[in-house]
């Protein structure tokens, strides 16, 4: 009766939980020779619950109960001694196992499989006690047998037997086994692929609080694997797994919070929450999480905008081999953002990213090489740049396809071939590349590789302006000015030139400034001209620089 009251107080069953009181009651019961009380008392000393922790006291009480051949105490004492004395631990577990204890047989198998000081590991000897424990209803032993057959540890490898043992353990509500059975159905390993069955087993495992299953269910609901797509449920499962310190769940949750569905914008609080989880995943070694967190710092979303913080995170992610992070860090070094400009370091990072198949880095390297070669008066070699662009273009990068088309058009690194150029421009344009659309317009306007066709040219220019391409807007204006395929219309000319100027085309900014300065069809406005001429001059447009110099004197 004393032990029962001790257990009630210890666990808070039917009475308020009071560990110190439980310890005093157990101590009295143990003093009267209650082996169950001795075992619980030892646990309290071992864990420091209700009394100051003392391994020595825990061992003393367990030895007392073990000497009376009390199996649970022998098992507990064996686990306490195993790290220092494998032989004595085996003796105690063998005695407890002989009494028909499933736990003792399971632990005996683990001790034999893994070894301990004074005991050589022999996985083959673990199978018999695990088999005995399984026959006594131990789902843990069933799971261990499944692992042994799957890995061929102590037995001949046998995937079918492994699955059979896993299925038994799963049906006995072992959450780890349920998770593994789900993986078998997810991947089609030894069984027919069955996403619905996988989701069913994952749900049973997750219902028991098994964090890896929660993370997997998050993936299932995000991708629609065996269940309908439900981002709300995905985030809920990811959050539970993230709170259980599963790094990939923290990463996926951060991504879902930061990357709002199409047409929606994440709130500041949502971005801040995303940053928290991405940082947690990054600190646990997830390089992709660091890469995305860096982008949040670069954009100033959910965290203070900081180029230097972004650079530090991209460098960390890059060191773990994340190509997109190496590329992004390279851009900051190239532009001198968050750090002094360092072209050599930028190039090194672009080379690393390109070696990891980052197409954008291949383009950057190609353009670097092109600029270097273009400075030479003779002996230019554009073949290395061409090879990089070709590789990136074959990887379906639209920008690379545009530049590769340009190389074929200009005969850089390859024989001049307007027909191949046209082919690559079309592929890039179909992928939404405005530079390619504009260039296709130019080819049709000038009859390069295709019959001259102003209507087609206008069609491609307009497609480019749908993507706010400033130069295409300028070219449409020129068509109205020169009456190429359309009726001459100076109003349309200036409308398109203004649009091009607003989108950043330097020549259009200059033309707009000169119109205001000279009063071409409108009242002269010297002061209105200055902002446009200044913008063009800042982009290096020489005529605008000269006009600004003259204006400074007159103003």
N, C-alpha and C positions, 0 to 999 in steps of 0.2 A: 504493500500500500504506500509506503514511503517513496519507493521509486516511481510509482504512478503519479503521485503528487509532484515529485521532482520533475518528471517529464512534462506535466501540464504547465508548471511554472516556467520551465525552460523554453517551451514552444509557444506559450501564450494560448493554450487550448482551454477554452471554457473559463479561464481565470486570467487576470492581467499578467502579462509577461514580466518576470522578475528573475533575471539570471543570477544575481548574488544570492537570492533566497533559494533558488533551485540548487545552487552549489552547496549551501548549508544542509539542505534536505538530503541531497545525494551523498554527502559526506557521512551523514548519520546512517543512511541505508547501507553504504559500503562498509562501514565499521561493523555492521551486523552480518557481513558476508554476502551481500546481494551483488552477484557478479555483473548483472545488468547495470546496476548503479555504478559499480566500479568502472565499467567501460564508458558510460556517459561522463562520469567524473573525469576520466582521463582525457576525454575529448575536450572538456571545458578547460583543463589545464593546458592542453596542447594549443587551443585556439585563443586562450586568454579571455574567455567569455564568463563573466560573473566572478572571476578570480584572476589574480595576476598569472600571466603565462609562465609555465614551468615544464619544460620537456622532461626533466628528471622526475617530477611528480607524475606526469602522464605515464611515463615508462614504468614507474613503481606500481601504480594501480593496475596497469595492463598485465604486468608480470604476475601479480597476485591472482588475477582472474584466469590467466593463461595456465598457471600451475594447476588449476582445478579443471583443465581441459575445456574451458569455455571458448567455443569456436569464434564468436564475434570478437572477443578480446585477443585471441591468437592472430586473427586477421589484421586487426588494428595495430597490434604490436609489430607484426611482420612489416607492415607498411612504414612504421616509424623507424625500424632498424635497417630496412633494405638499402638506403643510401650508403651505409657504412659496413653492413655485414650481410651479404647475400646468402651465405650458407645458413645462418640462423633464421633468416626470413623465410627461406625455402622450407626449413624444418617445421616452422610454425604454420605456414600456409598448407603444407601437406597434411598436418594433423587436423586443421580446420576443414580442409577439403574432404577428408575421409569421413567427416560427420555429415556430408551431403550439402555443404554450403555452396550455393551458386557463386556468391561473391568470392569466396576463398579460391574456388577452382579458376574463376576468371583472372584473379590477381596472380595466382600461381602460374598460369599460362603466360601472363605478361612478364613475370620475373624470369621465367625460363627463356622466353623469346629475346628479351633485351639484356639479360645478364645483370650483374651487380658486383661490387667488390667481393672477391672470394668465390664468385660463381660465374663460370663461362657461359656466354649466351649460346643457346641451341634452339633456334626457332622450331625445329621438327618436334621437340619435346613439348611444345606449347599446345599442339593440336589436341592431344588426349584430354587434358583438363578443360580446354575450351569446349570440346565436344560434350564433356560431362556437364559443364555449366549450361550449355545450350539445352541439353535434355532436361535440365532442372528449370528451364524457362527464362534463362538470362538473354535478353535481347542484345546486351552489350557483347556477350560471348559470340552470339550469332554474327554480329557486325565484325568482330575481330576475325572470325573464321572467313567471312567474305573477303576481308582485306588480305588475309593470308593467301587465299586461292587466286585473287586477282593479281597480287604481286609475285606469286610463286615463292613465298617466304615460308620455308619449312615444309612445303608441299609442292607438288608439280602444279604449275600455273594452269588454271582452268576457269575461263570466263563464265561458262555456263553454271558451274558450281558456285562461283562467286555471286552471280546474280541470284541463284536460289537462296543462298544464305542471307543476302541483302534483303530479298523479298520477305523472308521469315522475320528478320529483325524489324523491317518496316511495318509489317502487319502487327507486330508486338509493340508498335508505337515508339520505336527508336528514331528520334528525329534526324540523326546523322544518316541512318540507313534510308529513311524516306527521301532525304535530299539526294543520296546517291542513286536510288532507284529512279527518281525523277530525271537525273542526268543521263541514265541509260536510255530512257525513253526519248529524251531531248535529242541526244546524239545518235540514236539508233545503234548502240553498242551491244551486239549480241541479241537484240530484240528489234522488232520493226519500229521504225521511228513513229512516235505517237505524241504530238505536242499536247493534246488534251489530257492524256494520262500523265504526262510530265507535270502539267499545271496542277492536276489533282493531288499528286504526291507532294509537290512543293507546298501547296496550301496546308496539307496535314502537318508537314514539318514546321512551317512558319507558325502555325497555330500553337505550337509548343514553345515558341520563342527562339527557334533556331535561326540565328542571324544570317548565315549564308543563304538559307532558303528565302528569307525576306528580300535579300538583295536580288536573288534570282527572279522572284515574283515581280519585283520592280522592273526588271528587264522584260519579263513576259508581257506585262501590261503596257510597257512603253512600245514594244515592237509588235504586240498582238500575237504572241506565241502561245497557242492553245487557249487563249482568252481573247475577248475583244479589246481593242486599243482603249485604254483608259488612263490618261496622264495623271488624273487626280489620285487614282489607286496606286499608280506607279510611284508617285512622289511620296505617298503615305508609307508604302513598303520600304522605299529607299531611306526615308527618314528614320524608321525603326532600326534598320540595319546600320545606318550612319551613326546613330546614337550608341550602337553596340560596337563602334569602332571598326566597321568594315570599310576600308579605304575606297574600294570601287563604288560602293553605295554613296559615300560622301561625294565622290567625283560626279557620279551620274545625277545626284540630287542638285549639286551646284550647277551643272549644265542645264537642267530643266528649269531651274530658277532664273538663270541668266539669259537663256535663249528662249524668250517668249514665243508661243506659236505665231505663225504668220498673221499679220494684221493686228497683233497686240503688242503692247509695250510693257516691259517689266517696270514695276514701281521702284523707287529708291530703296524702300525697305526690302523688296525682293532681291535687288542686286546686292544689298548688304548681307542678306542671308546667304546668297550664293557665294559671296566672297568668303564667308565664315567656313562653309563646308569645303570649298575648293582649297582653302588654306590647310584645313585639317587633313584632307587627302594628300596634298602636296607634302606636308610635313611627314606623312607616313610613307613617302617615296613615290607617289604617283606623279610622274613628270607631266602628263597631259593636264592634270589639275593645275600645276604651276603655270603651264602655258596659257590656260584660260584665265587664271587669276591675273596674270601679267596684262592680258588684254583689258581686263576691268580697270586696272590702274592706268593703263595707257589712255583709255576712254574716259576715266573719271566717273565710273558707274558703280555706286555702292561704296566707293572708297575715294579718298582725295586723289585727284589727278596727279600722277607723278611718273615722269619719264624714267627717272633714276630707279624708282622702285620696280617699274615694269622691266627695266633692263636687268636688274638683279635677279628677278624671277625667271626671265627668259634665259639668262645664263645658266641658272640652276637646272631648268628643264632641258636646256641644250646639252648639258653635261650627262644627262641620262639618255641622250640619243634622240630626243624629240626634234625632228627635222624642222617643223614649222616654227619652233622656238628659236632654233639656230638662225633661221631666216629672219625672223622678227628682230632678234638681237643685232644681226648684221645690218639691218636697215637703220637702227638707232646709231650704231657706230658710224655708218656711212653719212648720216645726216647731222651727227653731232648733237643728238638729243639725249639728255640725261647723262652725258659724258662728253669729253672733248672729242672732236671728230678724229676718227682713226680708220683710214681707208684700208690699211693693211689688215687690221683686225676684222673689219667688215668682210674683206675678201676671204679671209681664213674661215669665217663662219659660213659664208655663202658656199664655199667649197665643201665644208662638212655637210651642210644641208643638201647640197646637190648630190653628194655621195650617198645620201640617205633617200634619194629619189624625190626631193622637194623641187617640183617644176619651177616654182617662182624663183628659187635660188639659181637654177640653171639660166633663167632669163637674165637675172642681175649680172651673173658672171659673163654671159655672152655680151651684154651691153657694155660691161667694163672692158672686155677684150676689144670690142668694136671701137670704143673711144680711143683706146691705146693705139690700135693699128691705124686708125684714121689720122693720127698725128704724124704718121710717117709719110715722107714725101715719095718714097718708093719701097718696094718689097713688102707691101701689106699682105698679111696672111689672115684671112677671115675664116679659114677652115675650122679651127677649134671652136669659134663662136657658133658657126653653122652646125657643128656636131651637137653642141649643147641644145640649141634651139630645136633641132630635129628630134632629139630624145624627149624634150619637154612637149613638143607638139604631138608626138606619137602617144604621149600620156594624156591627150585630150585637153591640154591647157590652151584656152582660146587665145590668150595674149601671145604665147609662143607660136601658135599657128599663124597669127598675124605677122609676127616678126620673121618667121620662116618664109612666108609669102613675100615679104619685103626683100629678103635676101635673094630669092629666085628672081624677083623683078629687077633688082639692081645688079645681079650677078656677083654677089658677095659670097665667097667661100664655095661657090658652085658656078656652073655655067648659067648665064642669063637665060631664063625660061619663063616668059609671061604666062604660058599656059599652066605650068605647075604653080606659079604664083597665084593665078586665078583660083586654082583648085584649093589652095590653102586659105586664101581670103574667104572663099565661100564657106569652108568648114568653120572658120573663126566667126564669120558673120552669123551663121546658123546657131552658134553658141552664144550670140549676143554681144560680140566684140564690136564696139562702135568704130574703132580705128579701121577695122577691116571693111565695115559697111561704107565708110567714107572713101576708102581707097578703091573699092569696087565702083563707087560713083565716078571717081576720077578716071578709072580705066575705061568706063563706058563713055564718059565725056570726051576723052582723047582718042578713043579707038585703040587702046593698047590690049592686045590679046583677044579682043572682041570687036565686032563692028561698032562704029560710033553710033551712040544712041542716047540723045539727051533726055528722053523720057525715062529710060532705065537709070540714067545718072541721077535724075531728080528723085526717083523712087528710093535709091540707096541713100542719098543724102538725107531724105526725110526720115528713113529708118534710123540713121545715125543721130539725127536731132531728137528723135523720140527718147534717146538715151543721153540727151543734153550734150551732144558733141558740138563744141563751140566752132571748130573749123568747118564742120559740115554746114552749120548755119551761115557762116561767111560765104561758103561756096554757093549756097542757094541764092544768097544776095547777089553774087556776081552773075549768076545765070539770069536773074531779072534785069540786071544792069546791061548785060551784053545781049539780051534777047536770045539766049541759047535754049531753044526748045520751048520757050514761053514768050508771051508778049512782053516787050520792054515795059517796066513799071518801077519808077524811082521810089515810089512809096513803099512797095514791097522790098525793094533793095535796101532801103534804110531800116525797115522793120526787122529784116533778117540780120542786118549788120549790127543793129542795137542789141538784138538777142545774143548774137555771137560775142559782142563786147561784154555784156552782162555775165556770160558764161566763162569769160576769161581769155578770149582770143586777142592777142596783143595787136595784130594788124587792125582788127575791127575797132579796138579801143582808140587807136591812133586816128582812124578814119572818122570816127564819131567826134573825137576831139577837134579835128580839123574842120569838120562841118560846122561845129559850134563857133569855132574861131573865125571862119570865113563867111558864115551865114549862107550856106548852100541851101536855099529854099526855106530858110528859117531865119529869124533875127540873130544877128551876131551876139555871142555871149562868151567873152574872153574868160570870165571867171568860171563859167560852166564847163569850158573846154579843159581847164587845168586838171581836174581830177582824172579825166579819161586819159589825157596825155601822160600824166604822172604814172598811172597804172601801166600803160604800155612801156614807158621808159624803164620802170622797175623790172619789167620782164626782159629788158635788154633790147627793145626795138629801137634801132639807131635813129630813125627819122624823128621819133618821139623825143629822144634824148636831145636832139638838136633844137627842136621846137621849145622844149622846156628851158633850154639854156637861153634862147632868145626871149622867151616870155619873162624870165627872171629879171632881165634888164629892163624890159618895157613896163613890168609891173612894179 
